[in-house]
């Protein structure tokens, strides 16, 4: 399977182009502009979120940028 490399960091995540400007912030991973705040926001751009989701699955909804912990939509015990 071939994956397309991410664009330069100067280009925003597509989510930043479709949300209000006050909800745009920098990705916690690579510092790319992304839809970070408010409903539907994520601390990671789609390129930083992809490897996290590949390891955890689509239940990932948040990755704490400093603690490196993952919050999922599942409530199963670990």
N, C-alpha and C positions, 0 to 999 in steps of 0.2 A: 504494500500500500504506500502510495506517495503522498506526502503532505506538503502543502504550500508553506514556505517560510513566512513568518510574520513580516509585515511591512516595517519600514524604519520607525523608530520610537517617536519621531516628530509627527507621525500620522496618528490621529486618535482612533480608539476602538470605535467600530460602527455604532455602538450604543450611545456614545457621547454626541453623535450627530442627530439623534432622535429624541433627546430628553431636554428639558429646560436647562439653561446655563447654570442655574444655581444648584443643580444636582450633579454637575460634572466635577470630578476630582481626579487625582493621580492614582493610578494602579499601585497597589502596595508592593507589587513584584518588580516591575520594570519602569514604573513612573510614567506610563502612557496615560493620556487623558481617557477617562472612561466614565460611564454612568455609575457613580459611586454612592450617591446619597438618595434617600427617599425610597418609595415603592419601586421595586424592581432593580434596585441598585446592587452592586457587588464591589467588594474591595479589589477584585482582580479583573483585568481585561480578559477577553475571551482566549487569548493566547496563553496567559498564565493559568487560567482556570482549566484548560484542556487536560494538562497532565494530572491535575488533582482529581478531576472527574474520571479520568481513565483508571485511577487507582481506587476511587471510592464509589464510582457510579453516578448516575444522574440525581441521586438523593442529596448531593452536596448543594447547600444553599449559601454557605458562608465559610470563609477561611479566615481565622484570626491572624492578622498580619504579623504580630509580634510573638504570639505564643505558638504559632505553627499548629494550631488545633483546628479541627474540621467540625462544623456543625451540620448535621444532616436533617432531613425531614422525617427520618425514621426514629422511633423512640425505643428501639430495641436496646437491651442492656449489653454492655461490652465486658 
